[in-house]
Each structure stands twice: as C-alpha cells, then as structure tokens.
Amino acid sequence: QVQLVESGGGLVQPGGSLRLSCVASGFTFSRYRMTWHRQAPGKEREWVAEISESGGVTFYANSAKGRFTMSRDNAKNTVYLQMNSLKPEDTAVYYCETQRVYWGQGTQVTVSS
C-alpha cells in the first residue's frame, strides 16, 4: 500500500533553516508529482509546493517563494523541502501528498525564539 513518511521537523529560531524529507513507498514514485502542504493551528490546510515527476519543474505558494526549495531523488523515493529564513508564521504541521489522495502523517515545524 502507499505510504508517505515525513521527517525533519523540529523547533527552530526565526531566521533558521530546516530540511524536511518524505519517503514514499507502495507506488512507482518517479511517475507522480509530489506536493507539500501545511496546516497551522486553527487554520485550514495550505498548499506549499509541488514538484513534477522528474523534478525539473517546481511550483510554490507565494508564502514559500524565495525561501523554500522543493526537490526529489527518484532513486531514493524521497522528496525534500528545504526551508530557509523561517518565520513564526511558518509554524505548522507539514504533510507530503501524492495523487491527491495519499497523505503522510505529518511532521511538526515550530519557529519560535
């Protein structure tokens, strides 16, 4: 069955960086786009970034542009989200998703001094 397992979250100070990972299994990874979403406390889930099957094309929410970089390694069935210049408003649970129906369990990112 399809599994998505995120990791890499944690507590970081404003201005800091984190790299999230999402390891996928149960499907042919290289054939599907992958997406990162996030959900802050009390808010609706928000789309953050998406990457094409080959990794050659990426899309970002305005809130992520210039600070976040999404990438993938098809040999490792893994997508990454490099997050730099983090702000308190980036605090959320971050989820990876594929095919609009498969979601990971999420990883908590907290940006606080």
N, C-alpha and C positions, 0 to 999 in steps of 0.2 A: 504494500500500500504506500501511497505517497506520504512522505514525512519531510518536514522542514524544521530544522533545529537551529535557532538563533543563539548567539553568544556574543560576548564582548561588551555588554553594558556595564554600567557602574556609576560611581559618584565621581564627578569631575568639577573642577572650578571653572567659573566663567573664563572664556578665552582658551580653554584647554581643548584637547582632542581625544577622540575615541574611534576605534575601528570595530564595527560590527561585522559579524560573519553569519552566514546562513548556509548550512549544509543540507543538501537535498538528496532524497533517495526515493526509489519506487517509480521513477519515470525517466524518460530519456531527456536528461537535463538540457542538453545543447539544442533541443528543438523548441524550447519555450522561453518567452520573455519572463523576466522576474521583476518583482516590484517590492519596494519598501513602503510601508505605511507606519503611522504612529498615532497613538491616542493618549492625549494628556488627560489628567484627572478632570472629570466634569465636562469634557468636551467630546465632540464627535471624532471618529477616526478620520485621519487626514492622509491623503496620498503624498508621498515624499519624493520618490524617484522610481524610474523604470529603466530597464536595460534590454536591448534587443538580444536575440538568440546568440549571436556571435560576439556580442559585447561591443560592437562597433558604434552603436547609437545609444545615447542615453537622454533621458528627459528628467527635468527637475521641477519641483514646485518652486514658486518664487521665494518661499522661505528658505529653501535649500541652495539656491543658485549661488555659486561663488564660494560656498563654504563646504558643501558636501560633494563627494565624488563616489559614484557607484561603479563597481567593476565586477567582473566574474572570471572564474577559472573553470572552464568546462572540463578540464582534465581532473579536477578535484570536486566537481559538482557543487561548487561553492560560489556564492555572491557575497560581496563586501559593500559596506557603506563606511567610507572614511569621512568622519565629521570633524571639521576644524572650526576654530573660533566659536566654540559653543556658547550659547546664551541660556539664561534661566528658562526662557520660553521654549527651549528645545527639550525640556524635561517631559518625558512621555515613555510609554511602553512602545517599543519598536518591533514591528512584525514584518516578516517577509511573506510573500504570497505569490502563487502562480496559477495561471489558468482561471483566475477569478473565483476559484472555489477551494483552493488548498492554502491553509494558513499555518504558520508556526505558532508556538506558544507565547512568543514574545520575549524581549529582553528589556529590562528597565534601564533607562538612562536618566540620571539625575544631575542637573547642572546647578550647583549651589556653592557659595563660599562658606 
